[in-house]
Amino acid sequence: MKKIGLLNCGGAKRKGPAKAKDLYSGYYFWLTYLYMKHIIQPDDIFIVSTRINNFTFLPELQKEKFNRVEDWKMDDIHVFTHVDDIIYPYETEKPATWSVPVIRRLMNVGTEKFIQDYNIDPNEVEVHSLLGRVYGEPVLEYFPNHHLYFQGLRMGYRIQVMKEELENANISTRPNYEW
């Protein structure tokens, strides 16, 4: 069974196009990427974000009855990005200002698009997630074989556990800020 890893994106980004794994420059993103790559060791890693191409589409997200996949402009929504895909820095409204139902709908539509685009059979993959609750719950509903790490733990404890496990595996947790 193929193993897929899912990470949250980060707010801090470098300037200019880069591989998705290099675009996000925050320490927490770097640590979760290292943990996923070296400790969990999935076959593929994807970053989950609320990246939307058409910003004029954002008001449509606020509509209560806008919850069927057929109602969304699928080409404008990019929720899953492979870590090796080249992407440009982007800005969106802060998801914290969006209601949970809006984020949930976005994650549902994005997950359906991900399954289609990558020809994934949800019953034939094992999903390993470092996503937070708001992004993680709607995404993982699609995958019966999933593992959600660190759920309910405070950020400081998550960082401590990841750092200890990486250091025990002789993986440096120092950020690579060579750009």
C-alpha positions in Angstrom: 0.0 0.0 0.0 1.4 3.4 -1.0 2.2 5.8 1.8 1.3 9.5 1.4 2.3 12.2 3.8 0.4 15.5 4.3 1.9 18.7 5.8 0.4 22.1 6.6 1.8 25.0 4.6 3.5 27.9 6.3 2.8 31.6 6.4 6.4 32.7 5.9 7.6 32.3 2.4 10.8 33.1 0.5 10.7 35.4 -2.5 10.5 34.0 -6.0 9.5 30.6 -7.4 10.8 27.5 -5.6 10.0 23.9 -4.9 7.1 23.8 -2.5 9.3 22.2 0.2 11.7 25.2 -0.1 9.1 28.0 -0.5 7.9 27.9 3.1 10.6 29.3 5.3 9.2 29.1 8.9 10.9 26.8 11.4 7.7 24.8 12.2 7.2 24.0 8.5 10.8 22.9 8.2 10.6 20.7 11.3 7.4 19.0 10.1 8.9 18.4 6.7 12.0 16.8 8.2 9.8 14.7 10.5 7.6 13.5 7.7 10.6 12.8 5.4 12.9 11.0 7.8 10.7 9.6 10.6 7.4 8.7 8.9 9.1 8.1 5.5 6.1 8.2 3.1 6.4 7.5 -0.7 5.2 11.0 -1.5 4.7 14.2 0.5 2.1 16.8 -0.2 1.6 20.2 1.3 -2.0 21.2 2.1 -2.8 24.9 1.7 -5.6 27.3 0.8 -4.0 28.4 -2.4 -6.6 29.8 -4.8 -5.7 31.1 -8.3 -8.7 33.3 -8.9 -9.0 35.8 -6.0 -12.3 37.1 -7.4 -13.6 33.6 -6.5 -13.0 34.1 -2.7 -16.4 35.7 -2.0 -18.0 32.6 -3.5 -16.5 30.6 -0.6 -18.6 32.5 1.8 -21.9 31.4 0.3 -23.7 28.9 2.6 -25.2 26.9 -0.3 -21.9 26.8 -2.2 -21.0 23.3 -1.0 -21.4 20.9 -4.0 -18.3 20.1 -6.0 -20.2 21.1 -9.2 -20.6 24.6 -7.8 -16.8 25.3 -7.6 -14.4 26.3 -10.2 -12.0 23.4 -9.8 -9.1 24.9 -11.7 -8.9 27.8 -9.3 -8.4 25.6 -6.2 -5.0 24.1 -5.4 -5.1 22.5 -1.9 -2.5 19.8 -2.4 1.0 20.5 -3.8 3.7 17.9 -4.2 6.8 19.0 -2.3 8.9 18.9 -5.4 6.5 21.0 -7.6 7.7 24.5 -8.4 5.3 27.2 -7.1 5.3 30.9 -6.8 4.9 32.7 -3.5 1.2 33.5 -2.9 -0.9 35.5 -0.5 -4.5 34.7 0.4 -6.8 36.0 3.1 -5.7 34.6 6.4 -7.6 31.3 6.8 -8.1 32.3 10.5 -10.5 34.9 9.3 -12.6 32.3 7.4 -15.3 30.3 9.1 -14.7 26.6 9.8 -17.5 25.6 7.4 -15.8 27.6 4.6 -12.4 26.0 5.2 -14.1 22.6 5.5 -15.8 23.1 2.0 -12.5 24.2 0.5 -10.7 21.1 1.9 -13.5 18.8 0.7 -13.4 20.1 -2.8 -9.6 20.2 -2.8 -9.4 16.6 -1.6 -11.8 15.5 -4.4 -9.7 17.3 -6.9 -6.5 15.7 -5.5 -8.0 12.2 -5.7 -8.9 12.9 -9.4 -5.7 14.7 -10.5 -3.4 12.0 -9.0 -5.7 9.1 -9.8 -5.8 7.9 -6.2 -8.0 5.2 -4.9 -8.6 6.3 -1.3 -8.9 2.6 -0.2 -5.4 1.8 -1.7 -3.3 4.5 0.1 -2.2 5.0 3.7 -2.2 8.6 4.6 0.1 10.0 7.3 -0.9 13.5 8.4 0.7 16.2 10.4 -2.2 18.5 9.6 -4.0 20.4 12.3 -7.6 19.7 13.1 -9.3 22.3 10.9 -7.5 21.1 7.7 -7.0 17.5 8.8 -10.5 16.3 9.7 -12.2 17.1 6.4 -9.3 15.7 4.4 -8.9 12.5 6.3 -12.6 11.6 6.0 -11.8 10.6 2.4 -9.1 8.1 3.4 -10.1 5.1 5.6 -6.4 4.2 6.1 -5.0 7.2 7.9 -2.8 8.2 10.8 -3.1 11.7 12.4 -0.1 12.6 14.4 0.1 14.9 17.5 -3.6 15.6 17.5 -4.6 17.7 20.5 -1.1 18.4 21.6 0.2 21.9 22.1 2.6 23.4 19.5 5.5 23.5 22.0 5.2 19.8 22.8 4.9 18.8 19.1 8.1 20.7 18.4 9.8 19.0 21.3 8.8 15.5 20.3 9.7 16.0 16.6 13.1 17.6 17.5 13.9 14.7 19.9 13.0 12.0 17.4 14.9 13.7 14.6 18.0 14.2 16.8 17.8 10.6 17.9 17.9 9.6 14.2 20.9 11.9 13.7 19.0 14.4 11.6 19.9 18.0 12.0 16.9 20.2 12.9 18.7 23.4 12.0 16.9 25.2 9.2 18.6 25.4 5.8 18.5 29.1 5.1 20.9 29.0 2.1 18.6 31.0 -0.1 
